[in-house]
């Protein structure tokens, strides 16, 4: 599970306080944990905002401080989009929203953090070389609590394991989803 914060506020930045941010994150974590006590949660520092002083102050003094407080009160882990992107202002042409390249950088940050926290497995070897027309067997192995959903990219379908002919460069993505269960809280009944 990944929970991130944003750097683009619909409310006036001065209304975002440490208490507000901490309470929002703590409530979300507790709500998610109702359905799965073993759920791993990452709280994110938002990407930076450039030139808007009020927003930058609010991110530093409100959002990030609130995330830090929530991290201290839960077993959530940190995903920091802010620090590694501080020097990437050209990827934020309106000073707030990243370009496609900026989103790609964020995806890389997320991937690396998820691998580092063992929430996803890194596929090794990554970008291996194969002989032309070599047949390669692929097996999608979900982690505990996840189900294999299917292949995308240069493969499709749900067969597992599957083989692919390496007649050209290929990109294959195995998609997994969290196993879910329906939990009825007091006062709610199934119809």
N, C-alpha and C positions, 0 to 999 in steps of 0.2 A: 504494500500500500504506500502510496506517495501522496503527501499533502504539501502543496507549496503555497507561498504567499505571492501577492502580485505587487507591482510597482505603479499601477494605474488605478487611482482611487476614484470611486463614484461619489464619495463624500468629501467634504473639505478636509485636507490633510491634517489640520490641527485637531480634528476630532478623533484621530487614531492615536490611542494612548497605549502604554505598556499594559495596563490593566485590561483594556479592551482586546488587544491582540492575544494576550495570555489566555483570557477567558474563552475567546473564540477557538483557539487551538486546543485547549484542554477539553472543551465541550466536544469538539469533533472527534478527538482521540477516544474519549470515553464512549461516545455514541457508536463508533466503529467497533470498539472492543466488546460491546454488547453481543455482536454477532460472532466474534471470534477472539477469544481471550489471548490467543497466541499470535495475533496479527502484529506484524512489524510495521512501524510508522516512521516516516522521515518527514521532518518539518523543514521547509526551505526558507533560506534568506532569499528575498526577491532580487532580480537583476537590478543594477544601478539605474538611477535616473540622472540624466546629465542636464545641467544648467538651471533646473528648477530647485532653487535653494530650499523652499519650504518642503517640497517633496523629499529631497535628500535628507533633510533634518528629520522628517517624519519617519523615513525608512530606518535611519540609524537609531533614533531615540524612541520610536514607537514600535514599528514592526519587528526589527531585529531584536530589540530589548525584550519585546513580548514573546518572541520565539524562544529566546534564551531562557526566559522564566518558565515557559511551558516545557522546554526540554528538561529543566531541573525538576519538574514535578511529575513527569511521565518517563516512560522508558523509550521515548522516541529518540531518533538519531537525527543529526543535522545533515542537510544537503544545501551547500552554499553556492548559490548562483551569483552572489554579489561580488565577493572578493575576486574570483578569477576573471570577471568581466569588467572590472574597473578601468582597465586600459583599452577597452574595445569600443570606445565612443563612436567610431565610424560605422559600427554595426547597428547604431540607434539613430537613424536619420532624423526622426522627430524628437530625439532626446529621451524618449520613453519606451517605444516599441521596437524590438529587434527586427532586423531584416531576416530573410530566409537563412542567410549565412549565420546570423546571430542565433536563430532557433536551432540550427545545426550544432553550434557550439554548446548551447544549453543541453541538447540531446546527448552530446558527448560527455558533458559533465555528469548528467543524470546516469548514463550508462556506467561510467567509471565508478560512481558512488554506489550504485546498486550492486555491481560486481564486488566492490570492496566490502560491502556489508553482507555479502552472500545472499542477497535477495534474488539475484539472477546469476546464472552461471555464465562465465565467459567461454565462448566456443574456441577451443584450441585444437588444431592450429588455426589461426585466423588468416585468411587470404592465402591458403596453401596453393601450391602449383600442382597441376595434373597434366598428364600426357593428353594430347588431342584424342578425342573419342574414348577416353578412359571412362568406365562405368563406376560411379561412386555410390556407395550405400550411405543413406542418411537415416538416423534414428532420432526422433524427438523424444526426449526423456523429461517429463515434467517433474519439478520438485514436489515435495510433499505438500498437499493442499491445493495443487493445481492440476488442470486437465489440458491435454493437447487438443487444440481447436482445429488446426489445419495449417497447410503450407500456403505461402504466397511468394510473389516474385516470379522466378523462372520455374516454379513448381506450383501445382494447385491440387486441391483435394485433401482428403483426410487419411489416406493410406499411411501406415506407419509400422515398420520401416518402409522406405521407398528408395529407388535407385534413380540416378540421373546421368545422362550422357554428357560428358564435358566436351562437347563439340565447339563451344564458344565460351567466353567468360559468362559466369552465372552468378546471380544473386538469389539466395534462397532464405526465406524467413519462416521460422517455426513460431506459430502463435499459440500462447497458452492463456488460459483464463483461470481465475481463482474459483475453486470449488465453493459453492455457496449453499447455505442451508437457510430455510425460512424459520425465523424465530418469532413466536408470538409473545408479545408482552402482555402483562396483566391488563384486562379490559378489552382486548382485541380477540376476535374469534374468526375462524375460517368459515366461509359460506360455502 
